[in-house]
């Protein structure tokens, strides 16, 4: 990977490889153990950030997959089923895991059939399609290499069979490693029935270099886009939408090109997202439009709103129904009431703005005094003139007016006009006398 990070901490769709696997595993079980080896301290810290309840087991030497599982064997109970997943196989679907869990055999393998099975262990089966053994690529004969049915590495097995079988696995093979695949031959020799369930090859692809990681990114993008289409979202180009989290949407939503969804995004009905928009942990109400090149993060937008273009809604922004945030307007920890407008070129931070209030171009809520942040409150039906600086903490009443170009440092009563600017002075013939 040519990286300073463990392979399983490489990014994919806004998350790490291992976080994708853990998320899928958590959909099926709360009892999860991650076996860590290379850069284990860094990896343990990352896993704790994902979920502090996940256990880890140290594999101090990397001696093969069976050796890895054996490092966690003290956590395995005889009366439970054990599912083995891989931290660098991030696209495994919960449906495939459920199929393994619902199998009535004591051991079930997740397999796939490939036209070119190079690199995979071949599955030898009997006439009942039960697995007898798995032959690794390094140990396979020319005839055995022609077998198309291969093992993905993912399996489900009863703990009572797994623990004793791990003790019987040796490293007498070309790589001098302890193969988990040897379980199949050991168990089948004891009469254990081992079935196979077919997987979609794309969901069990791994990544060993940046080229393969890029391929996974393309596959994940396509899978995510298909989920959006299944919800009824119209995508103008499914290949140019990135989902790096979860999206819930009502009917008749439309998404243009180069849109990025991150975290948890909830769209109402008939929401239009135009091109080059980033939405991160955002909720948007019915019939709202997010114009091009807008960036919304940890914000809430009501119904029938128009946001952007080039708007930036930062954390804690709450935009009421029928409101308008125009081009080059930035908000942070600000509530904009129903029907309020900030059409262009404004910074509104730590503010509570009443309904139907108009914020003129160039308005700034001066919320930071160099040490602390302070609040600005503007009542409903007020008008803030162009190029005004509102020095917080400050309260501007209902129906009040602030003249253009004002610096306001004192509270403004309801329905009052506040003007705070230098007196205009005109000197006749000044330019002529200067010359």
LOTORDREN-462908 format. One record per residue (C-alpha): residue number from 1; residue in one letter; z, x, y. Coordinates in Angstrom, 2 decimals, always signed. Example, Ala and Ser with C-alpha at 12.3 -4.5 7.8 and 13.67 -1.06 7.14 Angstrom:
BEGIN
nr, rest, up, east, north
1, A, +7.80, +12.30, -4.50
2, S, +7.14, +13.67, -1.06
//
This chain:
BEGIN
nr, rest, up, east, north
1, X, +0.00, +0.00, +0.00
2, X, +0.42, +3.03, +2.31
3, X, +3.56, +1.49, +3.83
4, X, +7.22, +2.22, +4.51
5, X, +8.26, -1.10, +2.99
6, X, +8.71, -2.15, -0.65
7, X, +5.52, -3.73, -1.93
8, X, +7.10, -7.18, -2.30
9, X, +8.06, -7.12, +1.40
10, X, +4.43, -6.95, +2.50
11, X, +3.46, -9.90, +4.74
12, X, +1.41, -12.82, +3.46
13, X, +0.88, -15.98, +5.47
14, X, +3.79, -15.24, +7.81
15, X, +6.24, -14.52, +4.98
16, X, +6.84, -11.65, +2.57
17, X, +5.39, -11.69, -0.94
18, X, +8.80, -12.07, -2.54
19, X, +9.83, -14.88, -0.18
20, X, +6.87, -16.94, -1.40
21, X, +8.01, -16.46, -5.00
22, X, +11.62, -17.28, -4.19
23, X, +10.61, -20.45, -2.33
24, X, +8.61, -21.66, -5.34
25, X, +11.39, -20.73, -7.75
26, X, +13.93, -22.65, -5.65
27, X, +11.86, -25.80, -6.07
28, X, +12.72, -25.64, -9.79
29, X, +16.13, -23.95, -9.99
30, X, +19.10, -22.86, -7.90
31, X, +20.00, -20.04, -10.30
32, X, +17.79, -17.16, -9.18
33, X, +18.13, -13.42, -9.81
34, X, +15.88, -10.82, -8.23
35, X, +15.60, -7.48, -10.01
36, X, +15.33, -4.69, -7.44
37, X, +14.32, -1.07, -7.84
38, X, +12.33, +0.86, -5.24
39, X, +14.11, +0.81, -1.84
40, X, +16.59, -1.62, -3.33
41, X, +19.04, -1.59, -0.40
42, X, +16.35, -2.67, +2.05
43, X, +15.11, -5.29, -0.38
44, X, +18.62, -6.64, -1.02
45, X, +19.13, -7.08, +2.72
46, X, +15.86, -8.99, +2.97
47, X, +16.76, -11.22, +0.01
48, X, +20.16, -11.99, +1.55
49, X, +18.37, -13.10, +4.72
50, X, +16.21, -15.46, +2.65
51, X, +19.16, -16.91, +0.74
52, X, +22.61, -15.28, +0.45
53, X, +23.23, -17.16, -2.81
54, X, +20.50, -15.29, -4.70
55, X, +21.80, -12.69, -7.13
56, X, +20.27, -9.24, -7.55
57, X, +20.22, -6.78, -10.44
58, X, +19.52, -3.07, -10.02
59, X, +16.76, -1.38, -11.98
60, X, +17.53, +2.23, -11.09
61, X, +14.68, +3.56, -13.20
62, X, +11.36, +1.75, -13.42
63, X, +10.77, +1.85, -17.17
64, X, +8.71, -1.31, -17.64
65, X, +8.97, -5.07, -17.39
66, X, +11.25, -5.51, -20.41
67, X, +13.57, -2.86, -19.02
68, X, +13.60, -4.77, -15.70
69, X, +14.57, -8.05, -17.37
70, X, +17.19, -6.28, -19.46
71, X, +19.00, -5.10, -16.33
72, X, +19.81, -8.78, -15.69
73, X, +20.53, -9.72, -19.32
74, X, +24.28, -9.89, -18.64
75, X, +23.56, -12.90, -16.41
76, X, +21.60, -14.78, -19.09
77, X, +23.33, -17.53, -21.07
78, X, +22.29, -18.53, -24.58
79, X, +22.01, -22.22, -23.72
80, X, +19.67, -21.87, -20.76
81, X, +15.97, -21.35, -20.35
82, X, +14.86, -18.21, -18.52
83, X, +11.75, -18.14, -16.35
84, X, +10.29, -14.71, -15.56
85, X, +8.27, -14.42, -12.34
86, X, +6.92, -11.43, -10.41
87, X, +7.64, -10.51, -6.81
88, X, +4.05, -9.44, -6.16
89, X, +2.50, -12.64, -7.58
90, X, +3.18, -14.94, -4.61
91, X, +0.80, -17.87, -5.10
92, X, +2.23, -19.26, -8.35
93, X, +2.40, -23.06, -8.02
94, X, +5.47, -25.14, -8.74
95, X, +3.24, -27.41, -10.86
96, X, +2.55, -24.53, -13.24
97, X, +6.24, -23.72, -13.48
98, X, +7.03, -27.36, -14.20
99, X, +4.45, -27.32, -17.01
100, X, +6.27, -24.36, -18.56
101, X, +9.64, -26.06, -18.19
102, X, +8.36, -29.27, -19.78
103, X, +6.98, -27.45, -22.82
104, X, +8.79, -28.34, -26.05
105, X, +8.50, -24.81, -27.50
106, X, +11.22, -22.16, -27.52
107, X, +8.90, -19.79, -25.69
108, X, +5.86, -20.62, -23.56
109, X, +3.44, -18.19, -21.95
110, X, +1.39, -18.77, -18.83
111, X, -2.08, -17.53, -19.74
112, X, -5.59, -17.64, -18.33
113, X, -9.13, -17.09, -19.53
114, X, -11.20, -14.52, -17.67
115, X, -14.80, -13.46, -17.96
116, X, -13.61, -9.93, -17.19
117, X, -10.09, -9.49, -18.62
118, X, -9.86, -5.78, -17.78
119, X, -6.31, -4.70, -17.01
120, X, -4.57, -7.66, -18.65
121, X, -2.75, -7.94, -21.96
122, X, -4.84, -9.87, -24.52
123, X, -3.17, -12.73, -26.40
124, X, -3.70, -12.82, -30.16
125, X, -3.29, -16.38, -31.50
126, X, -3.40, -18.17, -34.87
127, X, -5.44, -21.21, -35.86
128, X, -2.87, -23.49, -34.16
129, X, -3.31, -21.59, -30.89
130, X, +0.23, -20.21, -31.11
131, X, +0.65, -16.68, -29.77
132, X, +1.28, -13.95, -32.35
133, X, +1.29, -10.86, -30.16
134, X, +0.03, -9.41, -26.89
135, X, -1.94, -6.19, -26.73
136, X, -1.82, -4.22, -23.50
137, X, -5.07, -2.87, -22.05
138, X, -4.01, +0.75, -22.70
139, X, -3.34, +0.05, -26.37
140, X, -6.21, -2.37, -27.12
141, X, -9.12, -1.46, -29.39
142, X, -12.71, -2.09, -28.29
143, X, -12.76, -5.31, -30.32
144, X, -9.43, -6.51, -28.92
145, X, -10.63, -5.82, -25.38
146, X, -13.27, -8.54, -25.87
147, X, -10.55, -11.26, -26.02
148, X, -10.81, -13.45, -22.91
149, X, -7.41, -15.18, -23.12
150, X, -4.90, -12.98, -21.29
151, X, -1.22, -13.03, -20.41
152, X, -0.22, -13.45, -16.76
153, X, +3.23, -11.93, -17.32
154, X, +4.93, -15.25, -16.52
155, X, +6.86, -16.92, -19.33
156, X, +9.68, -19.32, -20.12
157, X, +12.04, -18.57, -23.00
158, X, +15.40, -19.68, -24.38
159, X, +18.17, -17.25, -23.50
160, X, +19.35, -17.20, -27.13
161, X, +15.99, -15.69, -28.16
162, X, +15.49, -13.46, -25.15
163, X, +18.63, -11.32, -25.22
164, X, +18.48, -10.07, -28.83
165, X, +14.71, -9.56, -28.60
166, X, +15.12, -7.31, -25.56
167, X, +17.24, -4.96, -27.68
168, X, +14.42, -4.62, -30.21
169, X, +11.73, -3.60, -27.74
170, X, +10.82, +0.09, -27.87
171, X, +8.73, +2.33, -25.63
172, X, +6.46, +3.63, -28.37
173, X, +3.20, +3.02, -26.53
174, X, +0.66, +4.80, -24.35
175, X, +2.73, +4.42, -21.17
176, X, +6.15, +5.11, -22.74
177, X, +7.40, +1.90, -21.15
178, X, +9.33, -1.10, -22.42
179, X, +6.82, -3.96, -22.35
180, X, +8.03, -7.52, -21.97
181, X, +4.86, -8.49, -23.81
182, X, +6.37, -7.06, -27.02
183, X, +8.64, -10.11, -27.07
184, X, +5.80, -12.17, -28.47
185, X, +5.29, -10.12, -31.62
186, X, +9.05, -9.76, -32.19
187, X, +9.69, -13.49, -31.85
188, X, +6.62, -14.72, -33.74
189, X, +7.59, -12.49, -36.68
190, X, +10.88, -14.42, -36.78
191, X, +9.08, -17.76, -36.90
192, X, +9.52, -18.67, -33.23
193, X, +6.63, -20.87, -32.05
194, X, +5.08, -19.51, -28.87
195, X, +2.61, -21.73, -27.02
196, X, +0.29, -20.99, -24.11
197, X, -0.38, -22.98, -20.95
198, X, -3.47, -22.19, -18.91
199, X, -3.14, -21.21, -15.25
200, X, -5.64, -21.14, -12.43
201, X, -6.49, -17.43, -12.05
202, X, -6.13, -17.51, -8.26
203, X, -2.47, -18.55, -8.43
204, X, -1.45, -15.56, -10.58
205, X, -3.25, -12.85, -8.65
206, X, -1.11, -9.91, -7.59
207, X, -1.55, -7.25, -4.93
208, X, -1.36, -3.50, -5.43
209, X, -3.19, -2.43, -2.26
210, X, -4.15, -3.77, +1.16
211, X, -7.58, -4.88, -0.07
212, X, -5.97, -7.12, -2.70
213, X, -3.40, -8.30, -0.16
214, X, -6.22, -9.32, +2.16
215, X, -7.83, -11.23, -0.69
216, X, -4.54, -13.08, -1.30
217, X, -4.42, -13.97, +2.39
218, X, -7.87, -15.56, +2.13
219, X, -6.86, -17.51, -0.98
220, X, -3.63, -18.71, +0.62
221, X, -5.50, -19.79, +3.75
222, X, -7.87, -21.86, +1.63
223, X, -5.01, -23.39, -0.39
224, X, -3.12, -24.28, +2.79
225, X, -6.21, -25.80, +4.39
226, X, -6.75, -27.96, +1.32
227, X, -3.21, -29.31, +1.69
228, X, -3.95, -30.23, +5.33
229, X, -7.13, -32.01, +4.30
230, X, -5.22, -33.91, +1.61
231, X, -2.85, -35.17, +4.33
232, X, -5.85, -36.60, +6.18
233, X, -6.06, -33.95, +8.91
234, X, -9.58, -33.30, +10.19
235, X, -10.32, -29.55, +10.26
236, X, -13.34, -28.47, +12.26
237, X, -13.47, -25.26, +10.19
238, X, -11.03, -24.93, +7.29
239, X, -11.68, -21.18, +7.08
240, X, -10.34, -20.67, +10.60
241, X, -6.93, -22.33, +10.38
242, X, -3.81, -20.40, +9.36
243, X, -0.74, -22.14, +7.94
244, X, +2.26, -19.81, +7.89
245, X, +4.85, -22.45, +7.19
246, X, +4.92, -26.22, +6.57
247, X, +2.89, -28.92, +8.29
248, X, +3.56, -32.66, +8.20
249, X, +1.07, -34.93, +9.91
250, X, +0.36, -38.60, +10.50
251, X, -3.05, -40.21, +10.28
252, X, -6.17, -39.19, +12.21
253, X, -5.03, -35.79, +13.48
254, X, -7.68, -33.21, +14.39
255, X, -7.40, -29.43, +14.40
256, X, -9.97, -27.13, +15.99
257, X, -10.66, -23.49, +15.09
258, X, -8.28, -20.50, +15.27
259, X, -5.12, -22.61, +15.20
260, X, -1.96, -21.04, +13.74
261, X, +0.89, -23.13, +12.33
262, X, +4.18, -21.28, +11.85
263, X, +7.57, -22.49, +10.62
264, X, +7.99, -26.27, +10.46
265, X, +5.36, -28.26, +12.40
266, X, +5.41, -32.06, +12.55
267, X, +2.49, -33.99, +14.04
268, X, +2.46, -37.71, +14.75
269, X, -0.64, -39.85, +14.47
270, X, -3.88, -39.14, +16.33
271, X, -2.72, -35.74, +17.58
272, X, -5.49, -33.42, +18.76
273, X, -4.99, -29.67, +18.55
274, X, -7.78, -27.77, +20.29
275, X, -8.90, -24.20, +19.65
276, X, -6.81, -21.01, +19.72
277, X, -3.42, -22.77, +19.73
278, X, -0.21, -21.40, +18.20
279, X, +2.41, -23.94, +17.07
280, X, +5.73, -22.58, +15.81
281, X, +8.57, -24.93, +14.81
282, X, +7.17, -27.75, +16.91
283, X, +7.23, -31.56, +16.83
284, X, +4.42, -33.45, +18.59
285, X, +4.33, -37.21, +19.11
286, X, +1.52, -39.72, +18.63
287, X, -1.70, -39.48, +20.68
288, X, -0.81, -36.18, +22.32
289, X, -3.34, -33.45, +23.04
290, X, -2.64, -29.72, +22.94
291, X, -5.38, -28.01, +24.92
292, X, -6.90, -24.64, +24.04
293, X, -5.00, -21.33, +24.21
294, X, -1.56, -22.96, +24.41
295, X, +1.49, -21.48, +22.70
296, X, +4.37, -23.76, +21.70
297, X, +7.52, -22.43, +20.05
298, X, +10.73, -24.31, +19.12
299, X, +9.67, -27.20, +21.33
300, X, +9.40, -30.99, +21.17
301, X, +6.50, -32.92, +22.71
302, X, +6.57, -36.69, +23.05
303, X, +3.79, -39.22, +22.65
304, X, +0.70, -39.53, +24.88
305, X, +1.25, -36.08, +26.38
306, X, -1.29, -33.54, +27.52
307, X, -0.32, -29.87, +27.18
308, X, -2.38, -26.96, +28.51
309, X, -4.77, -25.28, +28.44
310, X, -2.95, -21.93, +28.55
311, X, +0.48, -23.57, +28.54
312, X, +3.51, -21.88, +27.08
313, X, +6.42, -24.01, +25.86
314, X, +9.30, -21.80, +24.77
315, X, +12.50, -22.50, +22.85
316, X, +14.43, -25.58, +23.87
317, X, +11.57, -27.27, +25.72
318, X, +11.65, -31.07, +25.41
319, X, +8.66, -32.88, +26.88
320, X, +9.00, -36.64, +27.27
321, X, +6.37, -39.32, +26.63
322, X, +3.31, -39.53, +28.89
323, X, +4.14, -36.15, +30.45
324, X, +1.69, -33.46, +31.54
325, X, +2.09, -29.69, +31.27
326, X, -0.98, -28.04, +32.74
327, X, -2.61, -24.62, +32.69
328, X, -0.43, -21.54, +33.09
329, X, +2.83, -23.48, +33.07
330, X, +5.75, -21.95, +31.19
331, X, +8.90, -23.84, +30.19
332, X, +12.11, -22.64, +28.55
333, X, +15.22, -24.74, +27.77
334, X, +13.75, -27.43, +29.97
335, X, +13.62, -31.20, +29.65
336, X, +10.69, -32.92, +31.29
337, X, +11.21, -36.66, +31.60
338, X, +8.76, -39.41, +30.70
339, X, +5.67, -39.33, +32.90
340, X, +6.67, -36.14, +34.71
341, X, +3.98, -33.61, +35.62
342, X, +3.69, -29.87, +36.12
343, X, -0.03, -29.49, +36.38
344, X, -0.44, -25.77, +36.93
345, X, +1.02, -22.34, +37.66
346, X, +4.77, -22.96, +37.34
347, X, +7.82, -21.50, +35.62
348, X, +10.46, -24.05, +34.65
349, X, +13.47, -22.48, +32.94
350, X, +16.91, -23.99, +32.27
351, X, +15.90, -27.20, +34.01
352, X, +16.39, -30.95, +33.62
353, X, +13.50, -32.75, +35.33
354, X, +13.58, -36.51, +35.71
355, X, +10.88, -38.99, +34.78
356, X, +7.77, -39.36, +36.97
357, X, +8.67, -36.25, +38.98
358, X, +5.78, -34.06, +40.16
359, X, +6.14, -30.28, +40.12
360, X, +3.68, -28.57, +42.45
361, X, +1.69, -25.43, +41.67
362, X, +3.54, -22.15, +42.00
363, X, +7.00, -23.72, +41.61
364, X, +9.70, -21.53, +40.11
365, X, +13.19, -22.46, +38.99
366, X, +15.02, -19.23, +39.83
367, X, +17.44, -19.46, +36.92
368, X, +18.58, -15.83, +36.57
369, X, +20.82, -14.04, +39.06
370, X, +20.66, -10.70, +37.28
371, X, +23.69, -11.45, +35.11
372, X, +23.76, -15.12, +34.15
373, X, +21.36, -18.03, +33.72
374, X, +21.89, -21.17, +35.84
375, X, +20.72, -24.78, +35.64
376, X, +18.34, -26.70, +37.87
377, X, +18.50, -30.50, +37.90
378, X, +15.79, -32.64, +39.52
379, X, +16.10, -36.41, +39.65
380, X, +13.42, -38.93, +38.75
381, X, +10.51, -39.83, +41.06
382, X, +10.93, -36.59, +43.04
383, X, +8.20, -34.38, +44.48
384, X, +8.40, -30.60, +44.53
385, X, +5.80, -29.13, +46.88
386, X, +3.51, -26.23, +46.10
387, X, +4.88, -22.69, +45.97
388, X, +8.55, -23.68, +46.03
389, X, +11.43, -21.54, +44.75
390, X, +14.45, -23.51, +43.53
391, X, +17.41, -21.11, +43.39
392, X, +19.79, -22.22, +40.65
393, X, +22.37, -23.58, +40.25
394, X, +20.97, -26.46, +42.22
395, X, +20.69, -30.26, +42.12
396, X, +17.81, -32.18, +43.66
397, X, +18.35, -35.92, +43.81
398, X, +16.26, -38.93, +42.85
399, X, +13.21, -39.66, +44.95
400, X, +13.70, -36.41, +46.90
401, X, +10.99, -34.25, +48.43
402, X, +10.74, -30.47, +48.77
403, X, +8.21, -29.21, +51.29
404, X, +5.56, -26.75, +50.18
405, X, +6.46, -23.08, +50.42
406, X, +10.21, -23.75, +50.50
407, X, +13.04, -21.66, +49.12
408, X, +15.78, -24.16, +48.29
409, X, +19.33, -22.82, +47.88
410, X, +21.41, -25.94, +48.55
411, X, +21.60, -29.32, +46.81
412, X, +19.21, -31.99, +48.05
413, X, +20.47, -35.61, +48.25
414, X, +18.58, -38.60, +46.88
415, X, +15.43, -39.52, +48.85
416, X, +15.91, -36.60, +51.26
417, X, +13.30, -34.08, +52.41
418, X, +14.22, -30.41, +52.11
419, X, +12.22, -27.70, +53.85
420, X, +13.33, -24.11, +53.66
421, X, +10.81, -21.69, +55.11
422, X, +10.35, -19.32, +58.03
423, X, +9.20, -20.77, +61.34
424, X, +5.47, -20.31, +61.94
425, X, +4.73, -18.15, +64.97
426, X, +1.27, -17.97, +66.59
427, X, +0.38, -15.13, +68.96
428, X, -2.77, -15.90, +70.93
429, X, -5.36, -13.12, +71.22
430, X, -3.28, -10.82, +69.01
431, X, -6.29, -9.44, +67.13
432, X, -8.20, -8.70, +70.36
433, X, -5.25, -6.93, +71.98
434, X, -4.68, -4.86, +68.79
435, X, -8.25, -3.58, +68.97
//
